[in-house]
Amino acid sequence: MAEYTTVSIPKDLAERVDETIEGTSFSSTSDLVRFLLRSIVIQYEQSDGLTEAEFEEITDQLVDLGYLE
């Protein structure tokens, strides 16, 4: 069985995520965060590292989603 850890995000961001995932296949903020992190890790592993442009693109996407400021 998988072990889990907790990641903290601001409540206002959690509310924005809840609104964002409404009507999608994501049932919770945790589902979305797991999906995003897996996507980033898979992209990193497949490319033997991220280029600066790829890192900036991911960062921009996370800013757009409200995960980064």
N, C-alpha and C positions, 0 to 999 in steps of 0.2 A: 504494500500500500504506500502511496506517495506521502511524503511529509510536506508540510506547508509552512510558510513564514508570512508575516504580515508586512504589508507596505502601506504607509500612511500617505494620504493625499488630503488637501484641504476640503472641507465640507462643500464649499461653493463649487469646487471642481467636480466633486462626486455628484452634485445635483445636475451640473451641466452634462456630465457623462450619462446620467440616468435619462435626461431629455434626449440626448444624442442617440442612445441605443433603443429608444422606444420604437417599436415596430420592426426591429431587426431580429436577427437570430441570436443576438447576445442577450442572455437573461440577467446579467448583472455586470457591475463595474469590473469585478474580478475576471469575468469571462473576456471582456474586452482587453484588459491589461495583459492577461495571459496570451491572447491572440497577438497583440502588438509585440510583446517581448519575444515570443516564439518567432514571429516574422523577422524581427531584427536579427536574432541569433542565427536563424537559418540563412539569411542573406549573408551575414558575416562569414559563416562557416563555408558556404558555397563559393565565396569569392576570395577565400584566403585572406580576409581582412577587408575593411571598407576603405574606399577612396575618400578623400576629403569631400568631394562632391556628393557622394552617396551619404556620408555622415551628415552633411548639411541638409540634404533632402529629407532624411529621417527626422532631423532636429526640427526642420520647418513644419513637417507633418505633426510632430508632437506639440509644437507651439500652437498650431491651428486647432488641435484638439483640446488645448488648455492644460496639457501636462507640464509644459515648460513655459517660462515667461521670458 
